Amino acid sequence: MGHTLPSTTQIAFEQIAELKPLYDALRRSDQLILDKFFEAILQHRAAIGNAANLLPMEIMPFVILLEERKRNNQIQNELYALIEVLEKRLDQLSLPKVGGDAAP
């Protein structure tokens, strides 16, 4: 009989399980961050499976960086949008009133 290879999902869960001693030693706030990293890894199982020439532990940091970059880009875009709104409000406040009492 042929030898079956483990699925990418199984490999990902095994790699995450290997990090359990580290995970358990961390503060809860750090564990929550690692949970997000683990979620990112599991979201990209298919891409990890396609990178067959790399070990899962070699590709997982790239997946985490990808998700963090997407998150940072989203935050940056939201900040730029808020800055635009604030600049428009500031411009409206600094405009002189039209038709009001004009000083002679």
C-alpha positions as CSV (number, residue, x, y, z in Angstrom):
1,M,0.0,0.0,0.0
2,G,1.1,3.5,-0.7
3,H,2.0,6.0,2.0
4,T,-0.5,8.9,2.3
5,L,0.7,12.3,3.0
6,P,-0.9,14.4,5.7
7,S,-3.2,17.2,4.6
8,T,-2.2,20.8,4.8
9,T,-4.8,21.3,7.5
10,Q,-3.3,18.4,9.5
11,I,0.2,19.8,9.1
12,A,-0.9,23.3,10.2
13,F,-2.6,21.9,13.3
14,E,0.4,19.9,14.1
15,Q,2.7,22.9,13.8
16,I,0.4,24.9,16.0
17,A,0.3,22.1,18.5
18,E,4.1,22.1,18.7
19,L,3.9,25.7,19.8
20,K,1.6,24.9,22.7
21,P,4.4,25.0,25.4
22,L,5.3,28.5,24.2
23,Y,1.7,29.5,24.0
24,D,0.9,28.3,27.5
25,A,3.9,30.3,28.9
26,L,2.7,33.6,27.4
27,R,0.5,36.2,29.0
28,R,-3.2,36.1,28.0
29,S,-2.8,39.3,25.9
30,D,0.1,37.6,23.9
31,Q,-1.9,34.4,23.5
32,L,-4.7,36.4,21.9
33,I,-2.2,37.8,19.4
34,L,-1.0,34.3,18.6
35,D,-4.6,33.1,18.2
36,K,-4.9,35.7,15.4
37,F,-1.7,34.4,13.8
38,F,-3.0,30.9,14.0
39,E,-6.3,32.0,12.3
40,A,-4.3,33.6,9.6
41,I,-2.3,30.4,9.0
42,L,-5.5,28.3,8.8
43,Q,-7.1,30.8,6.4
44,H,-4.2,30.2,3.9
45,R,-4.0,26.4,4.1
46,A,-4.4,26.1,0.3
47,A,-1.5,28.5,-0.4
48,I,0.7,26.7,2.2
49,G,-0.2,23.4,0.5
50,N,0.9,24.8,-2.9
51,A,4.3,25.8,-1.5
52,A,5.3,22.1,-1.4
53,N,9.0,22.9,-1.7
54,L,9.0,24.8,1.6
55,L,8.4,23.4,5.1
56,P,5.3,24.6,6.8
57,M,7.2,26.5,9.5
58,E,9.1,28.3,6.7
59,I,6.0,29.6,5.0
60,M,3.8,30.3,8.0
61,P,5.7,33.5,9.0
62,F,5.1,34.8,5.5
63,V,1.4,34.2,5.8
64,I,1.4,36.0,9.2
65,L,3.2,38.9,7.6
66,L,0.8,39.0,4.7
67,E,-2.2,39.2,7.1
68,E,-0.5,41.9,9.2
69,R,0.3,43.9,6.1
70,K,-3.3,43.8,5.0
71,R,-4.4,44.8,8.5
72,N,-2.0,47.7,8.5
73,N,-3.1,48.9,5.1
74,Q,-6.7,48.8,6.2
75,I,-5.9,50.9,9.3
76,Q,-3.9,53.3,7.3
77,N,-6.7,53.8,4.8
78,E,-9.2,54.3,7.6
79,L,-6.9,56.9,9.1
80,Y,-6.5,58.8,5.8
81,A,-10.2,58.8,5.4
82,L,-10.7,60.2,8.9
83,I,-8.0,62.9,8.3
84,E,-9.8,64.0,5.1
85,V,-13.1,64.3,7.1
86,L,-11.4,66.3,9.8
87,E,-9.7,68.6,7.2
88,K,-13.0,69.3,5.5
89,R,-14.6,70.1,8.9
90,L,-11.7,72.4,9.7
91,D,-12.1,74.1,6.3
92,Q,-15.8,74.7,7.0
93,L,-15.1,76.2,10.4
94,S,-12.5,78.6,9.0
95,L,-14.7,79.9,6.1
96,P,-16.0,83.4,6.6
97,K,-19.8,83.7,7.1
98,V,-21.6,85.0,4.0
99,G,-24.5,87.5,4.5
100,G,-23.9,88.0,8.2
101,D,-23.2,91.1,10.1
102,A,-20.2,92.7,8.5
103,A,-18.1,95.1,10.5
104,P,-17.7,98.5,8.9
